[in-house]
Amino acid sequence: MKNFKEIIKIYTDGACKGNPGIGGWGAYLKTELYHEELNGFSKNTTNNRMELTAVIEALATIGQNVGIIITTDSQYVKNGINQWIFNWKKNGWKTAAKQPVKNKDLWIKLDELVQKNDIEWKWVKGHSGHPGNEKADQLANDAIEENLEI
């Protein structure tokens, strides 16, 4: 990672009550000077879509040419953007098994946002007590609870 004046740490998580079902996403953004909490929900979604949405929504709030460390508990997100996406694009958004890539719309958005910044990706085991991941998980679940009645 380049020498940036400031590094933004982003912690993301997605949650689903049923899969598919009502879902929520959470993102906790933190620097030395500020922090921001983001979350949202979807009435009918999957956990993977919420994991992707959390990262997309967080990155959408940040300008370009910023140093970012994203911590996620989703191997799907981390491996998808760092490894699998290159072959998906090369193969016309088909998997190695020649099937259409699931959540292609979100992968395209994420790919566009990732190109604008220098990002280091970290994975943590979910529900393992990592403070940033626990905060993102709480934000995702809060979004679900706040919208269960809708």
N, C-alpha and C positions, 0 to 999 in steps of 0.2 A: 504494500500500500504506500502511496506517495506520502510526503510530509504535508499533511493538512493542518491548518490552524486549529481546526476543531473536528472531532470525530463524533458522529451521531451513532448511538447504539440503539438498535431497534429490536424489540422482543415481540414475537408474533405467535398467535395461536388461533385455531379454529375449533369449534365445538358443534355438535349436532345431537338433537334429541330424536333418535331414530336416524337411520342412514339409508335412504333419504328421509328427511324430516325438517323440522324447524332448526335453523342453524344460526350461529353467531360467530363473529370474528372479533379479535382484540389485538391492538397494537399499542405498545408502550415505547415511546421515543424519549431518549435521554441524552443530554450533553452535560458538561460541567455547569452550565448556566441555566438550563431549563429542562422541563420534562412535559410531555404531552400524552394524553390518553385518548385513544380512538377506539370506537367499536361500532358494530352494526349487525343487522340480522337479515335473514331471508326466510320466507315462509316455507319454501320447499327446495331443499338443497342437499348437498352431501358434505361430509367432513372435509374431503379434499378441496372442494370449491371454497370452503370457508378458510382453510389454511392458505390457499393462494390469494384470496381476497384480502386477507389481513396484510400480507406483504405488499400487494398492489396499492392498497389504500394508504399505507404508511409511506411508501416511496412517492406516491402522488403528491404528498404534502411537502416534499423536499425539493429544493432547487437542483441545478446541475453542478457537476464537478465538485462533489462533496465526498468526503471519506465516510463510509458507512460500515458498521459491523451489524449484520443481521443474525440474530439467534432464534432458531426455530426448533420445535420438537418434531418436525415433519421431515422424514427422510424423502418423502415424495417431492416436496418443494425443493429441498437442498440438492438432491440428486438430479431432479428434473431440470433445474436451471443450470447446473454445473456440468452435467454429463449428457443426459438423454436428449436434450433439446437440439443439439447439433445434428444428430442423425434424423430426428423428427423433421426438421426443416429440410434437410437434404433429401429425405424420402417423401416429400410432399405431405407432411403431417400425418405420416403413417408410422405405426410402431414396428419393431423388428418382426412381429408376427403379421405384418401387413394390415393391421386393423387401424381405424381412425384413432388419433390421439384424443383421449378424453380431456375435456376442459380446454380445448384448443383456443377458444376465445380468450380465456384468462392467461394461458401460456404466452400468447402473442402480446397481450398488454404488459405482462411481466417482463418479457424479453425487451420490449421497447424501453421500459423504465430502467432496467439494469444497465443498458448501454450508456446511460447518461452519468453514471457515477462509478467510483471505485468502491467495490463492495467485497467485503470479506464475509464468508458464510460460516456460521457455527451451528452445530447440532447439539442439543441436550436432550436427555431422556425426559419425557413428559412426566409430570407429577413426581419429580425427584427432589423437590425443594429448592430448585433454582429460583431466586427471587424475581428476576425479570420474566421468566417463563410462567411462574405462578401468577404474576400480575396480569400478563396477557391472557392467561386462561380465565382468570376472574372477570376480566373485561368481556371476553367472549361469552361466558356464561351469564353475566349480567344482561347482555343484549338479548339473550334468549328469554330470560326470566321477565324482563320488562315488556316483552312482546308476546308472551304466551296467550294473552287474552284476545289478541287481534285476530 
